[in-house]
Amino acid sequence: MMLFLHYLFPAGSSIWVEATVDASTLTAVLSVFVWRLIVRPLRFALAREAAQAREQQARADELLQTNQALQTEISERERVQDEVSRLNAELEQRVAQRTTQIEAANQSLSERNREIMLLSEMSQVLQSCVTEQEAFQAAPRFCERLHPGAAGALYLTRASRDQVEMVAAWGEPRERAPLFRPPDCWALRRGRPHEVREDGSGLVCPHVQETATSLAPYLCIPLMAQGETLGLFHIEFPGKARASPDHEIAPSERALATTLTEQLASALANLKLRESLRQQSVRDALTGLFNRRFLEESLQRELARTQRNGKPLAAIMIDVDHFKRFNDTFGHDAGDLVLREVGALLRRQVRGSDIACRFGGEEFLVLLPEAALETARERAERLRQAVHELQPLQNGRALGAITISLGVALFPDHGDTPESLVQAADAALYQAKKAGRDRVVVSEA
């Protein structure tokens, strides 16, 4: 007991002194003992466990919140990932579409560039053409390259303006109207392009309907230049025609055909103007025969050709007898009428290889390539007799008979240069006039 008390109350404490004699005190001491050794540690343990429990609950709650946050973040990340995947898919689709559009645009640009290059080349070639026939041969080649798979024809309006004639064609051969009246084409009637669609809608031109066994979509475009209708550009798109979904001819094809037509019209107008200027420079305005300038150029050329071929060249100098009498009696208009009648006769009588010129005043010169002397004399005689049949009328008044004198010379027998040949024919003409006119005289060797 003492040891127990000594444990509870160390020596020297006041409690130890007082507790040694009182039994009730012992009870109190035991209570204190129980409190200190059992109750208090137990309370401390329970408090510690409660604190640990609370700490664990707090940690559990924190873990739960963290887990919920993680779940939310995972869900958000999954949503974001799905959105990113969707956006990537959309982006890939847009990139693919844009790539396809860019490729199509590049292809279209390449095609347009090819067309521009071909149009430029065609323009240069047509500008280099000397005659319309050269242009008619060159144009179809470019039309085939500019419109692969298409077929068409080029028509020109005749000088009489009442007929349109086909001058070139290309593509799949089929029967086309070689000649028709301008009213037989709706484009020429209206003065604007006319289209017939793939489904056959639209007014079919009579010049197409008359010859077509099966109708293909086509365009008729007038050849217009400087307000004048030169002809017609007709193009068909059979079989593999690049038509739009509404059965119309593709706009690119229509635009290209229009541009092509404008280029052709401009080139043909330039050729016509150039030919008109050339004719004015080499033709005599009154008679329509070649002028003296053309004669000098042609004579030099024909003599060189004759020397190469070793064949003759004959020259016939012609003079209208008593021409001054027509001027003095009936006036200068009557004299001009006589010259026009003689000029028209010479144009009718000469061959395609012959060259008939107005030498000056009432004198004419005819060159006969590859004609022997006797042949030239006979031709001169026929001309003299043909002039006898002319009966020119001025305002219903007869001007009287016309006669001509003719001198014939031969290269190289009578002259081996242009000047000497003309002089020999002129000398023979002088002999004919001196002998009484209205006759043919051959130059003396």
Secondary structure, 3 states (H helix, E strand, C coil): CHHHHHHHCCCCCHHHHHHCCCHHHHHHHHHHHHHHHHHHHHHHHHHHHHHHHHHHHHHHHHHHHHHHHHHHHHHHHHHHHHHHHHHHHHHHHHHHHHHHHHHHHHHHHHHHHHHHHHHHHHHHHHHHCCCHHHHHHHHHHHHHHHCCCCEEEEEEECCCCCCEEEEEEECCCCCCCCEECHHHCHHHHHCCCEEECCCCCCCCCHHHHCCCCCCCCEEEEEEEECCEEEEEEEEECCCCCCECCCCCECHHHHHHHHHHHHHHHHHHHHHHHHHHHHHHHHECCCCCCECHHHHHHHHHHHHHHHHHHCCCEEEEEEEECCHHHHHHHHCHHHHHHHHHHHHHHHHHHCCCCCEEEEEECCEEEEEEECCCHHHHHHHHHHHHHHHHCCCCEECCEECCCCCEEEEEEEECCCCCCHHHHHHHHHHHHHHHHHCCCCCEEECCC
